[in-house]
Amino acid sequence: MPQESVWEKEYRHPQLVTKNDKPQKDVLRFLKFLRKNEGVELEGLAILDLGSGTGRNANYLAKLGNNVTGIEISKTAIGLARERAREDRVKVTYLQRSMGQSFPLNDTSVDLIFDVISSNSLNESEREMYLAECNRVLKPGGYMFVKALCKDGDKNAKALLKDHPGSEPDTYINQDMGLTERVFSRDDLSAVYKRYFSILLMKSKTNYSRFKGQSYKRNFWLVFLKKI
């Protein structure tokens, strides 16, 4: 699996990922949007969490009474997620595989998909598979939440693209981790998803990411999608 060793090292000796076991605030905002704007009852749904990490979002979604599957490339992260699920007394199906591969799920079997800063580390070939698979497994009228790295107005992203460019457009190499990441302009990100989805909301936000004990200002896209 591409970049599997990178994420194994990261989850064993965290530099970027957090040990927080609470659901991410942007995920909670998306859930609130679904309830308020789309009338979605957040119980009894089939949910897919891509790049599920240590289970902070997947386990929370399971607590709400949903059937959750998490796909994660790191064996160490899967182990931590399963341990947390046992502690929380919830059932989540965790699968170790790349989200750039085919998903072991049936066609139109999923109500919601989450991709929280995960697909940015896919190459373009893997991204095409990821998009096709998300479209395949999501039910008609199903929803997807994407949080992605933003190029627009991000000085750190532009410096990384200049100083440590990757082999594909708008990619850079995180030298400390050996991780290749993709950043997106608004137009680029819109073009990626509008082939399969209606874009209900797309906005940028600024967060401070911590790496090796230091904070870095980064911009992110929050995208709310609905399958066409």
PELINHU-V553931 format. One record per backbone hydrogen bond with DSSP energy under -1.0 kcal/mol. CO is the residue of the C=O (numbers start at 1). NH is the residue of the N-H. Records with the same first field share a line. If there is no record, write none. Layout:
BEGIN
CO: NH / NH
END
This chain:
BEGIN
1: 4
3: 7
4: 8
5: 9
6: 10
7: 11
8: 12
9: 13
15: 212
24: 28
25: 29
26: 30
27: 31
28: 32
29: 33
30: 34
31: 35
32: 36
33: 37
34: 40
41: 43
45: 67
46: 111 / 112
47: 69
48: 114
49: 71
52: 55
55: 59
57: 61
58: 62
59: 63
60: 64
61: 66
62: 65
65: 44
67: 47
68: 93
69: 49
70: 95
71: 51 / 52
72: 97
74: 78
75: 79
76: 80
77: 81
78: 82
79: 83
80: 84
81: 85
82: 86
83: 87
84: 88
85: 90
93: 70
95: 72
98: 101
103: 105
110: 139
111: 143
112: 48
113: 145
114: 50
115: 147
118: 121
119: 122
120: 182
123: 127
124: 128
125: 129
126: 130
127: 131
128: 132
129: 133
130: 134
131: 135
132: 136
133: 137
134: 138
136: 108
137: 109 / 110
139: 142
142: 227
143: 113
144: 225
145: 115
146: 223
147: 117
148: 221
149: 184
151: 154
154: 158
155: 159
156: 160
157: 161
158: 162
159: 163
160: 164
164: 173
168: 171
170: 183
171: 166
172: 181
173: 175
174: 178 / 179
179: 174
181: 172
184: 151
185: 189
186: 190
187: 191
188: 192
189: 193
190: 194
193: 196 / 197
196: 228
198: 226
201: 224
203: 222
205: 220
207: 218
209: 216
211: 214
214: 211
216: 209
218: 207
219: 150
220: 205
221: 148
222: 203
223: 146
224: 200 / 201
225: 144
226: 198
END
